């Protein structure tokens, strides 16, 4: 079972308004919505954290079980990331952004707004959001190289 911090838990993390034992605090800090209870217990075993400490956090409303839909989405994201080449999103952006700018610059005046949008794309996700517009503007053949850089 995967657990994540609740909104109350996030607030308590910042302002420490709920008094926690050292064991509870050490496991609470590690709760990230990605690790299972077993992984959290294994990571804090040397510190003496037990299942009772995690149960206390649940009772206080600081952490909660991740919904099945969210857990499935997380699992799918992990599988997708494992299939990829291992490059980070920043590395993907760094390699794909100049190609996207070149493709849209070659459109001339008819592509100036798209070229401006690509030039202002600051993250991989921004560039990925523009990909369908770029594909439509330049065609499948020219888009293939950018598609590979974005999705390898």
Helices and strands as residue ranges (DSSP letters): E 3-5, H 7-15, H 22-30, H 37-43, G 45-47, H 51-60, E 63-65, H 68-83, H 89-105, G 108-111, H 112-120, H 124-138, H 140-151
